Structure formats: C-alpha cells, structure tokens
Amino acid sequence: ITTNYDCLLEDIFGFNPLIGNDILLSNPYGSIYKIHGCITDVSKMIITAEDYKQFDDQYELIRAQMLSMFIHNPIIFIGYGIGDENIQKVLRTIFSYIPLNTPEADKVRHNFLLVEYEKDSSNHEITDHDIIVKGSNIRINKLRTDDYKNLYQNLATINLPISAMDVRKVQSVVKEIYAGGTIKVMITENIDDLKNSDRILAIGSEKTLNYQFLTKPEMIRDYFKIIEEANSSLISLINKQTISDSEYFPIYGFGVVCPDIDNLDAIKQIQTKNLARFIREKAARKIHNHKTIVSIIADETIADSYKHTAIMYGVSSGQIPLEDVEQYLRNLPESQRKGSDYRRLLCLYDKKKYKS
C-alpha cells in the first residue's frame, strides 16, 4: 500500500496497481494499492486540499478493506514518522474496531513495525514505542535507522510456503472459472494423464498430489523472477530434465539458490565450455570500445547480424557492466526471449554475476 505517485513498486514486483476506489472489492494478493492516486490516471490523484477533503469523506470503505489486511498480516510502515497523520489515521481506524487490551489488539501490536529514518544511523535494534491512541497507551515496534539495506536483506530471507509466482498462476485459473463460459471439469486419479495444455487447479493432500511445472525454456524466460523469489523448489525441477552438451542454460544463478541440483558442477562446465568456444570463435573477432549495449545497437558500422557477437565481446571483456546487461535482458519483449542469442547472453551474464 503506497501513497506515492510513481510506478517504481509495480515495476519492481510486477504486480497490478489498484488506484483509489478500485481497491474496493478487489483481491489484494499480487496487487499494489495506491490510495492517493497514480500518474497513470491524473483524474484520481489526490493533491489539493479539496482533493484530500473529498478523499477523507469517501475513505471509510477503503479503510475497511485495508483493516482486514492489517489485522491478518504483518504491517511494515516505511517512509513515515510516528507523528505522521497517515500513521495516526491507520492506528485510530484499527483500534476503533478492535477493543484495547484484547488478544486481537495484542496481535496487531506485535504485527506492527514502524521504520523511521535517522540520518547516519546503523542501528539494527527494534525497540518498543508507546503512543497515545483514543486516550490510551499503545505499544508498537519501531526501528530507527539509516541502514535500509540490512532491513531489505532480512526481509528477503523470509521463506514463504508458496511463491507469488505460484499464487498468480492459480489466480489466473480461478479468474477464468469466475468468468464462466465453457469450463471443463475432470476428476482424475492420475495427474500424469492430463495434457500440458490443460489449465489445472488441483485439490488434494500432499500424499496424492505432486505439482510440477515449467520447462527449460520457461525457466529461462522467467529467470529473473525465479532468482528474485529464490524459488528453490521450482529450480529443483532441473533434476527432472536433461541439459545437453551443446545447450545454453543459466545454471550458476539457479545453483546459488538451489545447491542441491544434480550434476551441478558438470552443467557448469558445459556452460563454461560453450561460452568460451563462442567467445573464441565468434565474439573475439568483434573487438570494439563500446561501453553500453545501446551504443552497439546504434552503431551503423556493425551489421545487424553481428551486433549480438559484439555485445558478447563487450560483456566478456568487461567493457559493458553487468547492470547494463541485466536491464537489456529484462526489457526484451517475451517474443525475443526464445532465441539462441538471448539464451547465450543470459548465460554469459549469469556466469559472470554468480560464478564467485
């Protein structure tokens, strides 16, 4: 939930933004709530004093929607001080519905962390903080620091029982069921009888169901999301597949997340050999002084058919930074993530970034 106008968060997480009253009756999972509007829809932006007055008049339903999430999930406030009116409104709303000195109120207090900025502070200790709400003393958790990197790293180590990617896949199937139309229902004792093209929502116990998905091309396509989510159970599916001696596959990053991959060292040697051969036989002929991929693409003296080898040379020689390579790979449309050029460059990036 954010009050920012920019699109940074949805770009990072790949979640859908819900703006203003779009929040009502929505499914919060996999979404970003933008309660004060967004630059993508100027009509819904809350800026002027009159905007805020109208917003407060219409805010009750949005507060009720947010209240359920606040009660059932951990709350981390970043970017606000304890005296901020937004913080005070949230706490007043929560404790106007939840009686103080009850188990429910205690659960909310333990779930609440306020992160306040304190210049040049490397503090990592979370302390108790008392505030007055509705005339009563409320104790919450607070962290005052300038070391946000440590906070993000700790959040990133949380092991979730299911990944956001998995949930979004299930939601896409459920959405089709809600929409109606032609729905095929099949009861089967053996999941192996189903076709790969079937869209399946399986219900059962762990003893009877074994859900596995993603082919090698799909893992390459979703490489960055899989790495970011540290989805080791999904990566372990590599053990069900065969990687040939001539195949390009980004094994180094996957190996960092899931060290239990079978024949991990052998697959790494395959990638090292394939990349070295290509650099030696092809890319080394395209020596240049370009420092970015954009400048190579714009260079009319390099034929289109040779731009990929020029990029490979620039990356292998260290002239082009890995940050530039990552941005280029992420921005490629999905239709261009299926060819050998993409796989080869991704494998070179993967090895240089994760080999150590």
C-alpha positions, 0 to 999 in steps of 0.5 A, spaced: 500 500 500 503 506 497 501 513 497 506 515 492 505 517 485 510 513 481 510 506 478 517 504 481 513 498 486 509 495 480 515 495 476 519 492 481 514 486 483 510 486 477 504 486 480 497 490 478 496 497 481 489 498 484 488 506 484 483 509 489 476 506 489 478 500 485 481 497 491 474 496 493 472 489 492 478 487 489 483 481 491 489 484 494 494 478 493 499 480 487 496 487 487 499 494 489 494 499 492 495 506 491 490 510 495 492 517 493 492 516 486 497 514 480 500 518 474 497 513 470 490 516 471 491 524 473 483 524 474 484 520 481 490 523 484 489 526 490 493 533 491 489 539 493 486 540 499 479 539 496 482 533 493 484 530 500 477 533 503 473 529 498 478 523 499 477 523 507 469 523 506 469 517 501 475 513 505 471 509 510 470 503 505 477 503 503 479 503 510 475 497 511 478 493 506 485 495 508 483 493 516 482 486 514 489 486 511 492 489 517 489 485 522 491 478 518 498 480 516 504 483 518 504 491 517 511 494 515 510 502 515 516 505 511 517 512 509 513 515 515 514 518 522 510 516 528 507 523 528 505 522 521 497 523 520 497 517 515 500 513 521 495 516 526 489 515 521 491 507 520 492 506 528 485 510 530 481 506 524 484 499 527 483 500 534 476 503 533 474 496 531 478 492 535 477 493 543 484 495 547 487 490 551 484 484 547 488 478 544 486 481 537 489 488 539 495 484 542 496 481 535 496 487 531 501 490 536 506 485 535 504 485 527 506 492 527 513 495 525 514 502 524 521 504 520 523 511 521 529 514 518 535 517 522 540 520 518 547 516 519 544 511 523 546 503 523 542 501 528 539 494 527 535 494 534 527 494 534 525 497 540 518 498 543 514 505 542 508 507 546 503 512 543 497 515 545 491 512 541 483 514 543 486 516 550 490 510 551 497 507 551 499 503 545 505 499 544 508 498 537 515 496 534 519 501 531 526 501 528 530 507 527 535 507 522 539 509 516 541 502 514 535 500 509 539 495 506 540 490 512 532 491 513 531 489 505 536 483 506 532 480 512 526 481 509 528 477 503 530 471 507 523 470 509 521 463 506 514 463 504 510 456 503 508 458 496 511 463 491 507 469 488 509 466 482 505 460 484 499 464 487 498 468 480 498 462 476 492 459 480 489 466 480 489 466 473 485 459 473 480 461 478 479 468 474 477 464 468 472 459 472 469 466 475 468 468 468 464 462 466 463 460 459 465 453 457 469 450 463 471 443 463 471 439 469 475 432 470 476 428 476 482 424 475 486 419 479 492 420 475 495 427 474 500 424 469 494 423 464 492 430 463 495 434 457 500 440 458 495 444 455 490 443 460 489 449 465 489 445 472 487 447 479 488 441 483 485 439 490 488 434 494 493 432 500 500 432 499 500 424 499 496 424 492 498 430 489 505 432 486 505 439 482 510 440 477 511 445 472 515 449 467 520 447 462 527 449 460 525 454 456 520 457 461 525 457 466 529 461 462 524 466 460 522 467 467 529 467 470 529 473 473 523 472 477 525 465 479 532 468 482 528 474 485 523 469 489 529 464 490 524 459 488 528 453 490 523 448 489 521 450 482 529 450 480 529 443 483 525 441 477 532 441 473 533 434 476 527 432 472 530 434 465 536 433 461 541 439 459 545 437 453 552 438 451 551 443 446 545 447 450 545 454 453 542 454 460 543 459 466 545 454 471 550 458 476 544 463 478 539 457 479 545 453 483 546 459 488 539 458 490 538 451 489 545 447 491 542 441 491 541 440 483 544 434 480 550 434 476 551 441 478 558 442 477 558 438 470 552 443 467 557 448 469 562 446 465 558 445 459 556 452 460 563 454 461 565 450 455 560 453 450 561 460 452 568 460 451 568 456 444 563 462 442 567 467 445 573 464 441 570 463 435 565 468 434 565 474 439 573 475 439 573 477 432 568 483 434 573 487 438 570 494 439 570 500 445 563 500 446 561 501 453 553 500 453 549 495 449 545 501 446 551 504 443 552 497 439 545 497 437 546 504 434 552 503 431 551 503 423 558 500 422 556 493 425 551 489 421 545 487 424 547 480 424 553 481 428 551 486 433 549 480 438 557 477 437 559 484 439 555 485 445 558 478 447 565 481 446 563 487 450 560 483 456 566 478 456 571 483 456 568 487 461 567 493 457 559 493 458 557 492 466 553 487 468 547 492 470 547 494 463 546 487 461 541 485 466 536 491 464 537 489 456 535 482 458 529 484 462 526 489 457 526 484 451 519 483 449 517 475 451 517 474 443 525 475 443 526 471 449 526 464 445 532 465 441 539 462 441 542 469 442 538 471 448 539 464 451 547 465 450 547 472 453 543 470 459 548 465 460 554 469 459 551 474 464 549 469 469 556 466 469 559 472 470 554 475 476 554 468 480 560 464 478 564 467 485 
